[in-house]
Amino acid sequence: MTDKPRIKCQWLEKDQILVNPDGQVLPCCYLANSNFLNKIDITQGDAWQKHDVLLEYTANKEDYNLNHKTMDEILLSDWFNIDLPKSWESYETLPTPCWTFCDGFQKDNETE
């Protein structure tokens, strides 16, 4: 493993996001699914309990909900444009779903 993740976000590259039925906007299905699991059982999707960037999202979740903000306000927010991408700079701050599904180094070096 390299010291720095090489995140290749499939959803970002395709200009896609995920909107839950409750209006919550999340960057991808990987973060959305782990968020949903964590709401049901905190031992599931535990990335939402331990990664600062995800704790920040949770603490301000109304700022990323279409019932409270416009899509433009959400997508232009610091969390989507600065905080989340900054979390990709180190394995110490990288949310587990990003590490698992979007780390280019990991994908390039998987053995079959």
C-alpha positions as CSV (number, residue, x, y, z in Angstrom):
1,M,0.0,0.0,0.0
2,T,1.2,3.5,-0.8
3,D,1.2,6.2,1.9
4,K,-1.4,8.2,0.0
5,P,-4.7,7.0,-1.4
6,R,-5.4,7.5,-5.1
7,I,-9.1,8.0,-5.0
8,K,-10.9,7.5,-8.3
9,C,-14.5,8.4,-7.5
10,Q,-16.7,6.7,-10.1
11,W,-19.7,8.8,-9.2
12,L,-17.8,12.1,-9.3
13,E,-16.3,11.3,-12.7
14,K,-19.8,10.6,-14.0
15,D,-21.2,13.8,-12.4
16,Q,-23.6,11.7,-10.4
17,I,-24.9,11.9,-6.8
18,L,-27.5,10.0,-4.8
19,V,-30.7,11.5,-3.4
20,N,-32.4,9.4,-0.7
21,P,-36.3,9.5,-0.6
22,D,-36.0,11.7,2.5
23,G,-34.2,14.3,0.5
24,Q,-30.7,13.6,1.9
25,V,-28.0,14.1,-0.8
26,L,-24.9,11.9,-0.6
27,P,-22.0,11.7,-3.0
28,C,-22.4,8.0,-3.9
29,C,-24.2,4.8,-3.1
30,Y,-21.2,3.5,-1.1
31,L,-21.5,6.4,1.4
32,A,-25.3,6.3,1.3
33,N,-25.6,2.6,2.0
34,S,-23.2,2.7,4.9
35,N,-25.1,5.7,6.2
36,F,-28.4,3.8,6.0
37,L,-26.9,0.8,7.7
38,N,-25.5,2.9,10.5
39,K,-29.0,4.4,11.2
40,I,-30.4,0.9,11.7
41,D,-27.5,-0.5,13.7
42,I,-24.5,1.6,14.8
43,T,-22.2,-1.5,14.5
44,Q,-23.0,-1.5,10.8
45,G,-21.7,1.3,8.6
46,D,-19.5,2.3,11.5
47,A,-17.5,4.7,9.2
48,W,-20.1,7.3,10.1
49,Q,-19.1,6.9,13.8
50,K,-15.4,7.3,13.4
51,H,-14.4,9.5,10.4
52,D,-14.3,13.2,11.1
53,V,-15.6,14.1,7.6
54,L,-18.6,11.9,8.0
55,L,-19.3,13.0,11.6
56,E,-19.3,16.6,10.2
57,Y,-21.8,15.6,7.5
58,T,-24.0,14.0,10.2
59,A,-23.8,17.0,12.5
60,N,-24.9,19.3,9.6
61,K,-27.1,16.8,7.7
62,E,-29.9,19.4,7.2
63,D,-27.4,21.4,5.1
64,Y,-27.3,18.5,2.7
65,N,-31.0,17.8,2.5
66,L,-33.3,19.0,-0.3
67,N,-36.0,19.8,2.2
68,H,-33.8,22.5,3.7
69,K,-31.4,23.6,0.9
70,T,-31.4,23.7,-2.9
71,M,-29.3,21.2,-4.9
72,D,-27.0,24.0,-5.9
73,E,-26.4,25.1,-2.3
74,I,-25.7,21.4,-1.4
75,L,-23.4,20.7,-4.3
76,L,-21.5,24.0,-3.9
77,S,-21.0,23.5,-0.2
78,D,-17.6,23.2,1.4
79,W,-18.3,19.7,2.5
80,F,-18.8,18.4,-1.0
81,N,-16.0,20.5,-2.6
82,I,-13.3,20.8,0.1
83,D,-13.9,18.6,3.2
84,L,-14.7,15.3,1.5
85,P,-11.9,15.6,-1.2
86,K,-9.5,16.6,1.5
87,S,-10.3,13.4,3.5
88,W,-9.0,11.5,0.5
89,E,-5.4,12.8,1.0
90,S,-4.5,10.3,3.8
91,Y,-5.5,6.8,4.9
92,E,-5.9,8.2,8.4
93,T,-8.8,10.5,7.2
94,L,-10.2,8.4,4.3
95,P,-13.7,7.1,5.0
96,T,-13.8,3.3,4.9
97,P,-16.3,3.2,1.9
98,C,-14.0,5.3,-0.2
99,W,-11.0,3.2,0.8
100,T,-12.9,0.0,0.0
101,F,-14.5,1.0,-3.3
102,C,-12.6,3.9,-4.8
103,D,-8.9,3.6,-3.9
104,G,-7.2,3.4,-7.3
105,F,-4.0,2.0,-5.8
106,Q,-5.9,-0.8,-4.1
107,K,-7.8,-1.6,-7.4
108,D,-4.6,-1.4,-9.5
109,N,-2.8,-3.9,-7.2
110,E,-5.5,-6.5,-6.5
111,T,-4.6,-10.1,-7.2
112,E,-7.1,-12.4,-8.7
